[in-house]
Amino acid sequence: IVFAILGFSGTSLTLEILPLASLSMGLGVNYGLYILFRMYEEAKRRKGMARVLKTSLLSSGKADFFSGMIVSLGVLVCVFSNIRLQAVFGATLGAALIFNMVGTLVLLPILISLFRPKFIFGK
């Protein structure tokens, strides 16, 4: 998602943008891990796919949403900085974190239900 944003905006990967990409990917991975671990716990209880997805999104999904929004809003405050690099960094990182969070809450459950990976559901 981060590299798609950079590509569509025409931004090249420079020394200033590299920490942004690393930060947003590192924080974005956490959102996915929370959901995946919760799905794994629910799947161990031998519940159906719909129940696993619903329970995971209602518990860990809420936590992901609120933590994603809080971190994003904290970073988006940098938009008001007089330092241009810091303002651009804050806007881009805040947007990337929001996209990562939405991707985790929307795309990840779709992909999990389509592919039913063995590391969650076993054999």
RAHU-V565260 format. One line per field, one symbol per residue. ss: DSSP state (@ for helix, = for strand, . for the rest). psi: psi as a letter, one per 40 degrees, with the letter a starting at -180 (. if undefined). A space follows every 10 residues. Layout:
BEGIN
ss = ???
psi = ???
END
This chain:
BEGIN
ss = .@@@@@@@@. ....@@@@@@ @@@@@@@@@@ @@@@@@@@@@ @@@@....@@ @@@@@@@@@@ @@@@@@@@@@ @@@@@@@@@@ ...@@@@@@@ @@@@@@@@@@ @@@@@@@@@@ @@@@@..@@@ @..
psi = ddddddddee higidddddd dddddddddd dddddddddd ddddefiidd ddddddddcd dddddddddd dddddedede iehddddddd dddddddddd dddddddddd ddddegided ea.
END
